[in-house]
Amino acid sequence: AKAQEIVLMDTGQMDIMSSTLDTVLGMEFPAQPRDFNAQDEPSQKLCGQLFKELWSDDPEGGFPLPKGCRQRMIANAMREITLVFEPRNGLRGGYSYHLVFNIWASNIFDMSKRQVMIHTGDDMDERRFEGLEYGFAKSNRRYQLGAGSNDARFADSNGVEIVNGDPVSQIYNLEEGQPITMLFRGGTFSTAKIKRNCHMNLFLWPLTAWRLPLRCADLNDGTAQPPNFRLLCDVHTGNFRRCGFIDRCTGDRLLPDQPHHPHVSKISLQLPYNMNDLYGTMIYRLALHRMPIPEGGFFPRRMQVQVKKEDGTKPNYVLTSGHWVYVKTNGATQALARLLFDARKDLPFSDDPSYLLYVKLVMPVTIRGAVPLIVTDTPHDASVMRVTAPEGFKVLEIVRPDARMGRPLLTPEGDGAAGLSEVEMVEAPTGFGYPDVAGWKLDGEICEYTLPEEMMLPARTSLVFGVRVEPKNTSLSVADVANRWMLHVASPGEHPTAKNLSFSKVFYRTGMGGVPVLGELVDVLVQASDPRASGAGIYGEVVQNTLSVFFRTHDAIPPMGFV
């Protein structure tokens, strides 16, 4: 099992916080680091507790699902976090991998010092202490003191409130062409007012999902060059007030020093020079127009907003209140679901009492288990992934894939998950991950996986699991168009009380993307071209024959199939 280690060099300067801290504590920033217990056995739950997002530009496997995470203190002020991957899985050379997590920093934070060491390890069982690569990282941001009671700041309650969503569910279903509208309030007293020319930053989550244009302009600006998105600031509550024309705004890359990366999820703007100061009961409205929404969508979540003084100091950072933003996922086009088999063994045969198939899934969105720290009168719905077999099948068990399996190959038999078969050798890593076995439940043709508490399945990660099925007399032919499997994913996102939102994907067992089931040939006839027997002895006549073989197949043979 390969490992990726992240060492925080000085937890007195910087330490990791819970990935769900912003969901649980809301406005309470800054907060102290979470007291993680030392854990040597890899746990997928701990990965979810540590990381908010995991992303890669690897088109095949995305960010490989870790087998689990470990963490421990290796010195008084050094924390080691380890991602452990399945055998023959891990990070592939030549691709980028991004890990997003919450960080706490102190007033002794020094951006000139090495804050993080990243270390890639080899086999964790046989060569645990042999490293392959390592490097150090410094911060590209300096520590700043937060806003005080006499600095520009948002109101303590509903400082930034997203509106225009459903009043019952408190969810705003963002669709292409629709704006995100937020109301923002300044401090209670004039000493904490938000002034003209103050800087404001909007962070759109998930950070690795948004692809905003770099150009931005006021909605009423007729001279701006496309492509761009637009902002409009006006007065919601307050007599004789004005917000004004926004002429200084940009879309900012998540990694400003790496222009080839696509993440543009931060909006930076300077409030209008002719804006009236905002404080007390006055409310301004900021609308974000013409923003391309994330292709894969995302489940409901909050956004984050920051305001700073005109000179860029004393930031005040808050979580949005009001409605939760949700972008619906089109499972038919964005999710990947394929049925595979191991071409080296376990070939499905029609007369077998059961046979083993493999399901490969790539989720377009991040889904999480329930967060137990949220205090609410309504139970938090769990995130569920359900795979339904076609009519006439019964699911007997879920099986962990063989560690020697490789990436899917196009073999003469169809699409096989046999990377180390005789067809072709495939080098590791494979990109396959396997979710914690604790969440599976079987019921007839349904295998359902409920994510354990705080566990995370990152967007675009590859999951592979074996499904042993028992065919019944009512099982459909491989060529029957109704012979299809169904993926259904439901999650409330980070919303504490929302009913499950979902997407679905149908995938088939027919054609090149399916799995052939071997059947016995029937009505087999072998006919010789010359029925005479050869003569006896060394001088006997030798009769040469062409044999013709006639047969009928049990099932239709799909394109690229063979007998």
Solvent accessible surface area in square Angstrom, and as a share of the most:
residue,aa,sasa,rsa
1,A,18,0.14
2,K,52,0.22
3,A,1,0.01
4,Q,16,0.07
5,E,25,0.11
6,I,9,0.05
7,V,3,0.01
8,L,0,0.00
9,M,54,0.24
10,D,43,0.22
11,T,19,0.11
12,G,34,0.33
13,Q,15,0.07
14,M,20,0.09
15,D,7,0.04
16,I,0,0.00
17,M,9,0.04
18,S,5,0.03
19,S,2,0.01
20,T,6,0.03
21,L,23,0.11
22,D,8,0.04
23,T,22,0.13
24,V,41,0.23
25,L,62,0.31
26,G,22,0.21
27,M,63,0.28
28,E,110,0.49
29,F,61,0.25
30,P,122,0.77
31,A,17,0.13
32,Q,131,0.58
33,P,34,0.21
34,R,66,0.24
35,D,130,0.68
36,F,17,0.07
37,N,123,0.63
38,A,83,0.64
39,Q,59,0.26
40,D,93,0.48
41,E,133,0.60
42,P,34,0.22
43,S,25,0.16
44,Q,12,0.05
45,K,80,0.34
46,L,6,0.03
47,C,6,0.03
48,G,0,0.00
49,Q,21,0.09
50,L,0,0.00
51,F,0,0.00
52,K,5,0.02
53,E,5,0.02
54,L,5,0.03
55,W,22,0.08
56,S,1,0.00
57,D,57,0.30
58,D,3,0.02
59,P,98,0.61
60,E,82,0.37
61,G,4,0.03
62,G,3,0.03
63,F,3,0.01
64,P,3,0.02
65,L,3,0.02
66,P,4,0.02
67,K,87,0.37
68,G,0,0.00
69,C,0,0.00
70,R,21,0.08
71,Q,3,0.01
72,R,101,0.37
73,M,81,0.36
74,I,71,0.36
75,A,48,0.37
76,N,157,0.81
77,A,36,0.28
78,M,54,0.24
79,R,19,0.07
80,E,16,0.07
81,I,1,0.00
82,T,1,0.01
83,L,1,0.00
84,V,5,0.03
85,F,1,0.00
86,E,21,0.09
87,P,58,0.37
88,R,69,0.25
89,N,4,0.02
90,G,2,0.02
91,L,31,0.15
92,R,47,0.17
93,G,74,0.71
94,G,88,0.85
95,Y,79,0.30
96,S,29,0.19
97,Y,37,0.14
98,H,25,0.11
99,L,53,0.26
100,V,20,0.12
101,F,48,0.20
102,N,24,0.13
103,I,64,0.32
104,W,44,0.15
105,A,35,0.27
106,S,19,0.12
107,N,110,0.56
108,I,111,0.56
109,F,27,0.11
110,D,47,0.25
111,M,74,0.33
112,S,73,0.47
113,K,112,0.47
114,R,137,0.50
115,Q,5,0.02
116,V,22,0.13
117,M,45,0.20
118,I,75,0.38
119,H,34,0.15
120,T,18,0.10
121,G,1,0.01
122,D,37,0.19
123,D,37,0.19
124,M,18,0.08
125,D,124,0.64
126,E,137,0.62
127,R,94,0.34
128,R,75,0.28
129,F,178,0.74
130,E,94,0.42
131,G,45,0.43
132,L,98,0.49
133,E,123,0.55
134,Y,153,0.58
135,G,30,0.29
136,F,75,0.31
137,A,40,0.31
138,K,126,0.53
139,S,31,0.20
140,N,91,0.46
141,R,135,0.49
142,R,137,0.50
143,Y,73,0.28
144,Q,52,0.23
145,L,110,0.55
146,G,47,0.45
147,A,18,0.14
148,G,32,0.31
149,S,89,0.57
150,N,111,0.57
151,D,19,0.10
152,A,8,0.06
153,R,57,0.21
154,F,3,0.01
155,A,17,0.13
156,D,114,0.59
157,S,80,0.51
158,N,59,0.30
159,G,0,0.00
160,V,1,0.00
161,E,36,0.16
162,I,1,0.01
163,V,28,0.16
164,N,102,0.52
165,G,18,0.17
166,D,66,0.34
167,P,104,0.66
168,V,135,0.78
169,S,46,0.30
170,Q,69,0.31
171,I,14,0.07
172,Y,19,0.07
173,N,62,0.32
174,L,2,0.01
175,E,91,0.41
176,E,115,0.52
177,G,63,0.60
178,Q,72,0.32
179,P,39,0.25
180,I,1,0.00
181,T,8,0.05
182,M,3,0.01
183,L,11,0.06
184,F,2,0.01
185,R,46,0.17
186,G,1,0.01
187,G,3,0.03
188,T,88,0.51
189,F,146,0.61
190,S,54,0.35
191,T,83,0.48
192,A,8,0.06
193,K,50,0.21
194,I,0,0.00
195,K,101,0.43
196,R,108,0.39
197,N,27,0.14
198,C,3,0.02
199,H,53,0.24
200,M,2,0.01
201,N,9,0.05
202,L,2,0.01
203,F,41,0.17
204,L,1,0.01
205,W,16,0.06
206,P,16,0.10
207,L,17,0.08
208,T,13,0.07
209,A,27,0.21
210,W,0,0.00
211,R,98,0.36
212,L,6,0.03
213,P,25,0.15
214,L,82,0.41
215,R,126,0.46
216,C,19,0.11
217,A,9,0.07
218,D,2,0.01
219,L,46,0.23
220,N,111,0.57
221,D,31,0.16
222,G,81,0.78
223,T,112,0.65
224,A,28,0.22
225,Q,124,0.55
226,P,100,0.63
227,P,91,0.57
228,N,20,0.10
229,F,0,0.00
230,R,19,0.07
231,L,0,0.00
232,L,48,0.24
233,C,6,0.04
234,D,47,0.24
235,V,39,0.22
236,H,86,0.38
237,T,57,0.33
238,G,31,0.29
239,N,123,0.63
240,F,202,0.84
241,R,75,0.27
242,R,128,0.47
243,C,2,0.01
244,G,19,0.18
245,F,89,0.37
246,I,1,0.01
247,D,83,0.43
248,R,93,0.34
249,C,14,0.09
250,T,65,0.38
251,G,4,0.04
252,D,40,0.21
253,R,64,0.24
254,L,50,0.25
255,L,49,0.24
256,P,70,0.44
257,D,108,0.56
258,Q,65,0.29
259,P,89,0.56
260,H,140,0.63
261,H,8,0.04
262,P,53,0.34
263,H,2,0.01
264,V,7,0.04
265,S,0,0.00
266,K,39,0.17
267,I,0,0.00
268,S,24,0.15
269,L,5,0.03
270,Q,29,0.13
271,L,0,0.00
272,P,1,0.00
273,Y,131,0.50
274,N,38,0.20
275,M,0,0.00
276,N,38,0.19
277,D,32,0.17
278,L,0,0.00
279,Y,73,0.28
280,G,29,0.28
281,T,123,0.72
282,M,25,0.11
283,I,21,0.11
284,Y,0,0.00
285,R,76,0.28
286,L,1,0.00
287,A,10,0.07
288,L,0,0.00
289,H,39,0.18
290,R,135,0.49
291,M,6,0.03
292,P,50,0.31
293,I,37,0.19
294,P,6,0.04
295,E,149,0.67
296,G,14,0.13
297,G,5,0.05
298,F,7,0.03
299,F,13,0.06
300,P,0,0.00
301,R,23,0.08
302,R,44,0.16
303,M,2,0.01
304,Q,5,0.02
305,V,1,0.00
306,Q,31,0.14
307,V,0,0.00
308,K,38,0.16
309,K,72,0.31
310,E,101,0.45
311,D,105,0.54
312,G,17,0.16
313,T,42,0.25
314,K,61,0.26
315,P,25,0.16
316,N,18,0.09
317,Y,67,0.25
318,V,11,0.06
319,L,10,0.05
320,T,3,0.02
321,S,18,0.11
322,G,21,0.20
323,H,24,0.11
324,W,17,0.06
325,V,0,0.00
326,Y,14,0.06
327,V,3,0.02
328,K,132,0.56
329,T,9,0.05
330,N,83,0.43
331,G,5,0.04
332,A,67,0.52
333,T,96,0.56
334,Q,68,0.30
335,A,6,0.04
336,L,67,0.34
337,A,8,0.06
338,R,79,0.29
339,L,0,0.00
340,L,0,0.00
341,F,0,0.00
342,D,1,0.00
343,A,21,0.17
344,R,65,0.24
345,K,90,0.38
346,D,62,0.32
347,L,71,0.35
348,P,1,0.01
349,F,69,0.29
350,S,37,0.24
351,D,101,0.52
352,D,49,0.25
353,P,114,0.72
354,S,26,0.17
355,Y,12,0.05
356,L,8,0.04
357,L,0,0.00
358,Y,6,0.02
359,V,0,0.00
360,K,15,0.06
361,L,0,0.00
362,V,22,0.13
363,M,1,0.00
364,P,16,0.10
365,V,4,0.02
366,T,36,0.21
367,I,2,0.01
368,R,28,0.10
369,G,3,0.02
370,A,19,0.15
371,V,12,0.07
372,P,67,0.42
373,L,93,0.46
374,I,30,0.15
375,V,149,0.85
376,T,51,0.30
377,D,154,0.80
378,T,51,0.30
379,P,111,0.70
380,H,36,0.16
381,D,40,0.21
382,A,33,0.26
383,S,2,0.01
384,V,21,0.12
385,M,0,0.00
386,R,72,0.26
387,V,1,0.00
388,T,33,0.19
389,A,5,0.04
390,P,4,0.03
391,E,115,0.52
392,G,14,0.14
393,F,11,0.04
394,K,87,0.37
395,V,5,0.03
396,L,73,0.36
397,E,75,0.34
398,I,30,0.15
399,V,39,0.23
400,R,111,0.40
401,P,22,0.14
402,D,40,0.21
403,A,49,0.38
404,R,129,0.47
405,M,5,0.02
406,G,0,0.00
407,R,54,0.20
408,P,30,0.19
409,L,18,0.09
410,L,114,0.57
411,T,7,0.04
412,P,71,0.45
413,E,53,0.24
414,G,11,0.11
415,D,7,0.04
416,G,0,0.00
417,A,0,0.00
418,A,0,0.00
419,G,0,0.00
420,L,46,0.23
421,S,7,0.04
422,E,180,0.81
423,V,72,0.41
424,E,93,0.42
425,M,145,0.65
426,V,11,0.06
427,E,145,0.65
428,A,48,0.37
429,P,24,0.15
430,T,8,0.05
431,G,6,0.05
432,F,17,0.07
433,G,1,0.01
434,Y,8,0.03
435,P,0,0.00
436,D,52,0.27
437,V,87,0.50
438,A,80,0.62
439,G,11,0.11
440,W,38,0.13
441,K,127,0.54
442,L,64,0.32
443,D,99,0.51
444,G,33,0.32
445,E,66,0.30
446,I,50,0.25
447,C,0,0.00
448,E,26,0.11
449,Y,0,0.00
450,T,50,0.29
451,L,5,0.02
452,P,35,0.22
453,E,83,0.37
454,E,4,0.02
455,M,1,0.00
456,M,7,0.03
457,L,0,0.00
458,P,1,0.01
459,A,26,0.20
460,R,80,0.29
461,T,0,0.00
462,S,1,0.00
463,L,0,0.00
464,V,0,0.00
465,F,0,0.00
466,G,0,0.00
467,V,0,0.00
468,R,61,0.22
469,V,0,0.00
470,E,49,0.22
471,P,32,0.20
472,K,92,0.39
473,N,162,0.83
474,T,84,0.49
475,S,35,0.23
476,L,44,0.22
477,S,48,0.31
478,V,13,0.08
479,A,50,0.39
480,D,48,0.25
481,V,122,0.70
482,A,58,0.45
483,N,0,0.00
484,R,113,0.41
485,W,0,0.00
486,M,69,0.31
487,L,0,0.00
488,H,50,0.22
489,V,0,0.00
490,A,9,0.07
491,S,1,0.01
492,P,2,0.01
493,G,19,0.18
494,E,27,0.12
495,H,8,0.03
496,P,28,0.18
497,T,55,0.32
498,A,7,0.05
499,K,146,0.62
500,N,65,0.33
501,L,44,0.22
502,S,41,0.27
503,F,11,0.04
504,S,45,0.29
505,K,37,0.16
506,V,44,0.26
507,F,10,0.04
508,Y,95,0.36
509,R,4,0.02
510,T,40,0.23
511,G,27,0.26
512,M,83,0.37
513,G,41,0.40
514,G,2,0.02
515,V,1,0.01
516,P,35,0.22
517,V,23,0.13
518,L,80,0.40
519,G,28,0.27
520,E,108,0.48
521,L,65,0.33
522,V,52,0.30
523,D,97,0.50
524,V,80,0.46
525,L,99,0.49
526,V,84,0.48
527,Q,101,0.45
528,A,39,0.30
529,S,78,0.50
530,D,33,0.17
531,P,127,0.80
532,R,132,0.48
533,A,92,0.71
534,S,61,0.39
535,G,36,0.35
536,A,101,0.78
537,G,66,0.64
538,I,153,0.78
539,Y,200,0.76
540,G,22,0.21
541,E,103,0.46
542,V,114,0.66
543,V,20,0.11
544,Q,158,0.70
545,N,64,0.33
546,T,93,0.54
547,L,112,0.56
548,S,48,0.31
549,V,88,0.51
550,F,106,0.44
551,F,82,0.34
552,R,141,0.51
553,T,37,0.22
554,H,118,0.53
555,D,29,0.15
556,A,57,0.44
557,I,85,0.43
558,P,40,0.25
559,P,99,0.62
560,M,125,0.56
561,G,32,0.31
562,F,123,0.51
563,V,103,0.59
